[in-house]
Amino acid sequence: MRLLILGGTEFVGRAVAEAATTRGHDVTVFHRGRHDPPSGVTALHGDRLSPDGLAALTDGEWDAVVDTWSGAPRAVRDTAQLLAGRVAHYLYVSSCSVYDWPRGPGADESARLVAGAPDAEQTDYAADKRGGELAALEAFGEDHSLFARAGLILGPYENVGRLPWWLGRIAAGGPVLAPGPRDMPLQYIDARDLAEWILDAAADGLSGPYNLVGPQGHTTTGGLLEACLRATGSTSAELRWTAPETVLAAGIEPWNHLPAWLPPGSDLYDGLFTVDVQRALATGLRCRPVEETVEATWAWLQSIGGTAPQRPDRPAVGVPPELEAKVLGEGA
């Protein structure tokens, strides 16, 4: 398969590129040149928001394009319009954030969507992703466009900081604020499992929207954090399980201060950790054990010196040490 990846040098895009070259596909990555692409690919350079920034894509034909863009929808519109007629299939990595709020538990692909516009400038993440979907749909039509609506994504090359923060915090040792309940089911997807599903979908010519996240309860909060303990080999870290009410009362922000944690029973939890993924599972989605995701992420962090890259358009995550100490002191 001749595959064009728009991006292809960071996190999900890189996972797709590496999986595609491993399968023996002919892979071209189009990126701004800020990071080295994976080995075995053809690299084209350009900035999708700049005048003439798509010049490198003027020629060429591909079987499928994978687009991970999360900014201004007009960039997807311009690229999709340029590639229409020369690419058979447009696969856009979208997000479950495109579903309107509140979502309620068990939302599937038929849930109500936020508003978005294919020609918009960057506004907010949900509207931008929906606008990107509409841009791809407008240029390629229903039968030749696919929307991989991802949930929480973890794994090697993560540039948002969620799993890297937990690994770094636990590796540092000492009492660690572990937000309860310990057995609370989580939903996430390893970027490599997302990549494998995308490549299968491209080969099979799938179209339409798919919720792309692991089944609810694939792991729990305890399963994730205890896997971090084992992966780092930390002998001094101690998980101090703390009731959600105590965590919230201290002013700790779910998701931002404590990555990948949301209080059970909240609208946020229902919307992000109870997503219906039956459609993706029926088309072959496979999710590796949490231990593999955590161990691979730790190994990658060690290989780059222990500090993960951080996307400039995303805020840093993690609970401030003084706030963590305050909560742990109150619970002692």
Secondary structure by P-SEA (a helix, b strand, c coil): cbbbbcccccaaaaaaaaaaaaaccbbbbbccccccccccbbbbbbbccccccccccccccccbbbbbccccaaaaaaaaaaacccccbbbbbcccccccccccccccccccccccccccccccaaaaaaaaaaaaaaacccccbbbccccccccccccccaaaaaaaaaaacccccccccccbbbbbbcaaaaaaaaaaaaaaccccccccccccccccaaaaaaaaaaaacccccccccccaaaaaaaccccccccccccccccccccccccccaaaaaaabbbbccaaaaaaaaaaaaaaaccbbbbccccccccccaaaaaaaaaaac
